[in-house]
């Protein structure tokens, strides 16, 4: 659906992200008193009275950036201005109209688009005089708001709606179509299987590993700010990628360091949001630095993916930097992965260079492959033929000199595939035998790339209840 676009721009730390969150109705963007927390363009659909719009939050628009990071943030803001139908220019009422604000004003005039001068941090009627000096700017629309407290938001939304382009026929038609609901982890298997949306992909890894560079390469545009300084990405950024065969949502996340190294409260909060991004995706791409090899932190991130039950592809990034290093080869990386990340031995890995693009063309096909395994449902008759074969090849060890029998198996869920085995003595099935059944399931049904959930329950007795083992 082609929605009208509204961009929120202004200098750093004037309250753009707070206003963005206020309009979309929840805390989508990271908000902090530190200037420059928002770096990328952050998109979200929002209601503006009786119209739906695509709202863009941007990083600070510095007229004369003195670092590469500020220059990248400025570029992202200018792209948002170019895309916008209406521009919300946010200024700080407490700070007054600064020379930097004036330079931004001149830049926005050249865009020849509706600009709403929004004087923020006017928290009460007694502070309305803070906006007095801004009337001299000469922009036709001026609104005073308190993004933090919600004051003046209706007036701002009304001004946005007034300046939007006329409603299109496509908007009228598509507004009549109900969008599919998101599903939570508590939904049953049948409902989960009925959801037919894009594959959601979380790009995770340690700071400065190349996550934003990879997402930009997959998107084919410089959508995300890239800088050599660790911690450039703050917000988990959702980007929709259209391909000939399927749609994807790429979620670029902030780098996650060891908790003992996170002394900054903002970084701790950002890391927590990155972890939550894993929970709302289907497939995770774990980037590992080829020049360093897998680390303890990579192992912990992989463990988070397993615990959350998400499909996984490991990407060995910066492979182009290893060509002159005789100590690094694909075989040494394979050995290191087996040693440091044994709990995800089922996850495929690719060698890539996000910077040069080498090997990146193989990423989405691999995502398709692991998502197919993640979404696999196996019929009960096939499962029980498999079970009889597995039991014939290797019977369960006895418990207290009594035989342990597994009677039948069924699949309870997909995403990830979850299986229930019914036995006469579930607690007698030790961990090695459970791993054996899981490995046989992977081999038989090609379930590489996804974690498996195996539950063992007591076979129901007459008049009794099931008990989980």
C-alpha positions, -999 to 999 in steps of 0.1 A, spaced: 0 0 0 14 34 -10 9 56 21 16 93 24 50 98 41 56 121 71 93 127 81 103 140 115 135 160 113 156 185 133 188 189 153 200 161 177 183 159 211 152 181 204 127 153 210 122 137 176 121 101 188 98 110 218 74 126 193 77 96 170 68 72 198 39 95 209 24 94 174 28 57 167 15 49 202 43 28 217 80 30 223 94 20 189 124 43 190 151 44 217 148 76 237 176 90 258 189 124 269 222 118 251 223 135 217 225 113 186 209 81 199 188 78 167 211 72 137 191 54 110 157 61 94 131 44 115 98 37 97 64 28 112 28 31 101 7 54 122 -28 69 124 -31 106 118 -68 112 127 -87 96 98 -56 89 76 -28 63 78 7 75 71 42 61 70 60 80 97 99 83 96 121 91 126 155 104 117 189 111 133 200 146 140 202 169 109 236 187 114 241 214 88 279 210 90 287 176 104 323 172 116 325 134 118 317 106 94 289 94 117 272 127 118 276 130 80 259 95 76 231 107 100 227 138 79 225 118 47 198 95 62 178 126 73 181 141 38 168 109 22 138 110 45 132 147 35 133 136 -2 108 107 5 84 128 26 51 144 16 50 164 48 80 174 70 77 179 108 106 202 117 112 198 155 129 225 175 137 229 212 115 256 227 137 258 258 169 263 238 154 289 215 160 293 178 197 285 172 219 293 142 218 255 134 180 256 134 182 285 109 205 265 86 181 235 87 152 259 79 169 271 48 176 235 37 140 226 42 127 256 23 146 243 -8 127 210 -5 95 229 -15 73 207 6 49 214 35 70 221 66 54 221 101 75 240 126 70 221 158 82 238 190 88 210 214 92 209 252 65 235 258 51 216 288 23 239 299 2 269 289 25 291 310 54 283 287 37 293 254 59 324 253 88 301 245 74 298 209 73 336 204 107 340 188 99 311 164 71 331 147 98 352 130 112 322 111 85 327 85 72 292 81 34 292 77 26 264 101 37 265 138 26 242 165 37 240 201 38 205 217 52 186 246 61 152 231 69 139 266 35 148 281 13 146 250 3 183 250 -6 198 216 -4 164 198 -39 166 184 -32 201 170 -1 187 153 -19 157 139 -46 180 125 -19 202 109 -3 171 93 -36 158 80 -44 192 65 -11 192 46 -12 156 34 -18 150 -3 -54 140 -13 -65 105 -4 -59 80 -33 -83 54 -45 -58 27 -34 -60 40 2 -98 38 2 -98 2 -12 -70 -11 11 -84 4 42 -114 -19 38 -91 -50 40 -83 -62 75 -46 -70 81 -37 -104 95 -30 -104 132 4 -112 147 6 -145 166 21 -149 200 40 -179 213 8 -191 231 -12 -195 198 -18 -231 189 -1 -249 160 -30 -246 136 -33 -208 140 5 -203 136 5 -223 104 -23 -201 90 -2 -170 93 12 -161 58 34 -131 63 70 -122 53 99 -141 68 112 -119 97 150 -121 99 171 -107 129 207 -98 121 226 -102 153 262 -102 165 288 -84 185 293 -46 180 311 -35 148 307 -69 131 291 -56 99 254 -61 106 242 -28 90 265 -33 61 250 -67 54 214 -53 56 223 -24 33 237 -49 8 206 -71 9 184 -41 5 205 -26 -23 206 8 -7 223 27 21 193 25 44 213 20 76 241 42 90 275 24 88 305 36 108 337 21 121 327 31 157 311 3 176 275 10 187 264 29 156 230 11 155 208 18 185 172 10 175 163 -24 161 155 -13 125 128 -31 105 133 -29 67 109 -46 42 126 -63 14 106 -73 -17 119 -101 -40 104 -119 -69 94 -149 -48 88 -136 -13 89 -106 11 112 -104 40 115 -81 70 152 -75 79 157 -64 115 191 -48 121 200 -49 158 225 -32 180 256 -52 188 254 -71 221 285 -73 243 292 -93 274 271 -80 303 302 -74 324 314 -49 298 282 -30 296 286 -1 320 265 24 302 228 22 311 218 32 275 238 4 260 223 -21 285 188 -10 274 197 -12 237 212 -47 242 179 -58 258 160 -45 228 183 -65 205 176 -96 225 138 -90 222 142 -86 185 152 -122 183 119 -132 199 98 -115 172 117 -130 142 116 -164 125 153 -167 114 184 -152 130 216 -144 111 245 -146 136 275 -127 122 310 -139 134 342 -121 127 364 -143 105 396 -126 116 388 -134 153 368 -166 151 338 -176 173 340 -161 208 323 -167 241 299 -139 234 290 -155 200 283 -187 219 260 -169 243 241 -152 215 237 -186 198 223 -199 231 198 -171 232 186 -181 197 182 -217 208 164 -207 240 139 -186 220 134 -214 195 144 -196 164 160 -208 131 196 -199 127 222 -193 100 258 -185 110 276 -160 87 314 -159 89 319 -122 79 350 -103 68 362 -133 49 379 -110 25 403 -99 53 417 -134 58 431 -141 23 467 -133 34 465 -150 68 479 -185 65 465 -195 99 429 -190 89 411 -213 65 376 -227 61 387 -259 78 401 -240 109 369 -220 111 349 -252 109 369 -267 137 365 -236 158 328 -236 153 325 -272 164 346 -265 195 331 -232 206 295 -236 194 287 -273 197 251 -264 208 243 -252 173 260 -279 153 227 -281 133 230 -245 120 245 -241 85 272 -215 80 283 -194 51 315 -174 44 308 -139 33 321 -104 30 292 -79 37 316 -51 26 324 -64 -8 293 -85 -13 311 -118 -18 288 -147 -9 259 -124 2 238 -138 -27 237 -171 -9 222 -157 23 185 -154 13 184 -189 -3 198 -203 29 172 -184 49 145 -200 28 160 -234 34 162 -231 72 127 -214 74 113 -244 55 128 -267 82 115 -243 109 80 -245 95 79 -282 87 50 -303 98 53 -341 96 23 -364 95 18 -388 125 20 -419 104 54 -409 90 66 -400 124 57 -434 138 73 -452 109 104 -432 117 101 -440 154 99 -478 148 130 -476 126 149 -456 152 139 -479 180 149 -509 159 184 -494 153 190 -484 189 167 -494 217 164 -471 249 185 -482 278 167 -501 306 157 -483 339 163 -504 370 164 -535 349 130 -528 334 126 -521 297 118 -485 286 93 -485 258 84 -455 236 49 -463 221 43 -435 196 51 -399 186 32 -369 173 41 -334 163 25 -307 185 38 -275 169 58 -259 142 82 -229 144 101 -246 158 91 -283 152 80 -297 185 75 -334 191 58 -354 219 69 -390 226 47 -412 247 65 -438 268 59 -461 297 87 -445 317 96 -410 304 121 -403 332 140 -434 321 149 -418 288 183 -402 294 197 -372 277 220 -392 253 190 -411 239 170 -379 235 199 -364 215 199 -396 194 162 -392 185 167 -355 177 196 -363 154 177 -390 137 148 -366 132 171 -341 115 186 -367 92 153 -383 82 133 -351 77 160 -326 67 156 -303 97 189 -285 96 189 -249 106 161 -251 132 161 -261 169 139 -290 179 117 -294 209 113 -330 222 89 -338 251 85 -372 267 52 -380 285 37 -409 304 14 -431 283 -21 -425 296 -34 -452 318 -70 -461 323 -86 -433 343 -52 -416 347 -37 -383 335 -8 -376 313 25 -366 330 53 -349 313 87 -364 317 
